């Protein structure tokens, strides 16, 4: 297990580049400030990782324990503060890529970090996600770590708890801005497929749209879930290939409300 964790940590360094690693507190702060507005927000101050203590050098459960927020502080945070705290955590990206699968990694962070279930249970989490989504312009992103953070954001935005917390009007906005991201990525992938692979950059957007169809119990899609996966939980669009989702979603958009 120890060797596996060392390997996973090394993967993170490779993904982000030798001098562009996600465990450096100042770089984390820089990424968050560029991707998300942190002005005036109160975040919990974690003890920074050091050369002697951190990913690849410390047992993983100890790293996770070091990124727990005291309950009184946690419950006093606004949803926006709590969401950005997750991106300041320094450990989130390591957890997210630990299985070479952002969704599986996210589910691990949901178990390991007490801020994640607290955040998903906030009634206004959808509003916070939507406000950030409106500001994201993937055509202006630079740097591998920024891409990874946006992908991690999309995994979070796809969660049923996030989507089900939105009003019908907010869902309409969510669809609009997610389709804008989708179309921009599709355009970028046609221009430069090596830098912008379509599949890996849109799959979590499409899973989120799949969970929108589940929220509204769109009959053709629900039937697909039953036919493809009899044991599939009906709150999880990940049961089907994301290639199928876009076809069904086009029909969903044209349905009579």
N, C-alpha and C positions, 0 to 999 in steps of 0.2 A: 504493500500500500504506500509506504514512504517513497519508494522509487517511482510509483505511478504519479504521486503528487508532484514530485520534482519534475517529471516529464511534462505534466500539465502546466506547471508554471513556466517551463521553457517554451511551451507552445504560445503562451500569452506574449512573451517577449518577441517571438518570431512574428506573430501576427501584427504586432504594433510597431515593429522596427526596433533596431538596437538602441536608438537614442530617443525613442518615442513611446516609453512604457507607461502603463496605466497605474503603476504602484507609487509613483512619485506624487506627493501631495500637491506640489505647486503645479504640476502638469494637470492633475485632476481638476484643480481650481480653474486653470486656464481653459480646459475643455468645457467645463460647466458654464463658465462665463460666456464663452463663445456660442454654445448651443442653447443655453437656458439662462434666463434673466434671474440673477441671484441677489439683486439689489435689495438691501434692507431686510434680508431673511436671517433668522436666527437658527443656526445649525449646531448640532452637537459636535464638540471637538474631540475627535478620536486621537489617540496616541499614534503618531506617524510610524510607519514601518521603517526599519533601519537596515543597514547592511548585515547586521548580526541577527536580526529578528524580523521575519516577514515571510512572504510566499516562497516556498522552496526550501526554507530553513527551519520552519516551525510547524508542528503538527497542525493539521487543517482545523481540527475542532477548537484548538486554542486561538487560531486566527479568527474564526467565526465568533468565539466568545468575546474577543477583543472588540468586535464590531456590534455588540448589543448596546442598545440605548436604555438607560434607566427608565423604568415605567413612568415615573412622575414627569420626567422631561419629555418622554415620548408622547404621552397623552396631551401635553400642553402645546405640542407643535401644530401649526396649521397644516392642512393637506399639501399645500404647495411646498412648505418647508420640508415636510416629510418625504415628498417625492424627490426633491432635489438632494436631500440627505442620502437617499438611496444611490444617487449618482456620484455623490462625494465619498461614498463608503470605502473606496479603494479596493475592496474585496469583491464587489459585485461582478466585475468583468471576469475575474478569475473563476468565480463560481459558474458564471454563465457559459464560459467556454470549456469548462472542466470535462464535459462529455462530448466535446466537439459538436455540440448541439445546443443552441441558445435556449430553446424552449425547455429541454431537460435540465439545463443548468439553472434556468430561472426557477423551475419547480424546486430545485435544491435550495436556492436562496430563500424561497418561501418557507422552507423548513428551518434553515439555519439562522436567518436574520429576523429578529422580532419586529423590525420596522416594516417588513413586506406584508404580512397578514394584517397588521394595523392599517396600513395604507389602503389595501384592497377593500377593507371594510368601511372606509370613509364614504359617506353618502355623496360627497362632492368630488370624488376622485375622477369621475368622468369629465367634469367641468375643467379641472386642472389639466388633465391630459389634452382636452380639446383646445385650450388656450395655447398650450405649447405646440400642438400639432399645426395650428394656424400659422405659426411663425417659422416652421421648418421649411427650408428651401434646399433640397438635396443637390440642386445644380451648383450650389456655392460651397459645398463641403470639400475640405481638403484634409488629407492625412488619414492613415488607416485606422487609428484609434477613434477618430470622429465617426467613421463609418460604423465601427463596432458599437459605439454608444447609440447611434441612431437605430441600429438593428435591435439593440437591447431595449430601447424605447418602444419600438414597434411590437416586440414580444409582450411588453407590459400593456401597451394599448390594445392588444388583441384579447386580453383576458376577459372572460364572461362577466366578472365582477365589475370591471370598468364599463363595459358596454351596457350592462343592465342598470347601471346607476344613472344613465343619461335619459333625458326627456326625448320625446319623439323629435322635437325640433333640433336638439343637440345631435341626435343620431343622423339627421339629414346633413348637418354640418360635418360630422365625422366622416360620412360617406364622401362628401364633396372633397374634403382635404386629403383623405386617403387615396381617392382616385387621382387627385392631382399629383401626389407622390408617386403613385403607380405609373402614371403616364410619363412623368419626368424621368423615372428610372428606365422605362421602356425606351424612351428617346435616347438617353445616355448610353444604354447598352447597345443600341444600333450604331451609335457613333464610335464607341470604344468598348467592345465586348470584354476585353481582357481586364479593364479597370472596373467596368460596371456589368458584371454578370447578371442577367435578368432574373434567373431562377433564385439565386441566393439572396437577392436584394428585395424581392417582392413577396416572398412566400409568407412572411409574418403579417404583411399588410393584408394579403388575401385570407389568411386564417382569421384575422379580425373581422373581415367582411363576412366570412362564413359564420362567425358567431353572431353577427347582426341578423343573418337569416334565421339562425336558431332562435334568437330572441323573439322574432316575429312569427316563428313556427311556419316558415314558408314551406308549403306542403311538398313541392317537388324535391326540395333539398332535404327535408326531413325524411322523405321516402327513400332518398339515396342513402342516408345514414343507416336506415333500417336494413336496406338491401345489402349494403357493403359490409356492415359491421353490426351483427345482431346484438353483440354485447357492448356496443358503443354507448357511452353516457351521452345524453342528448344536450349536454352543455359544452361539447368539445368538437369544434370543426376540424381538429387535427385528425379525426378518424378517416378523412378522405384526402386524396391527393389535392394539393392546392391548384393543380392544373384544371380540375373539375370545377373549382369554386367560381372562377371568373365567368364561366359559361352560365352557371346557375344564377350568378349575381346579376348578369345582364337581364335575365328574365325577371329577377326580383325587382330591379329598378323600374321595369316597365309594367309591373303588376298594377291592378286597380286597387287603390287603398280604400 
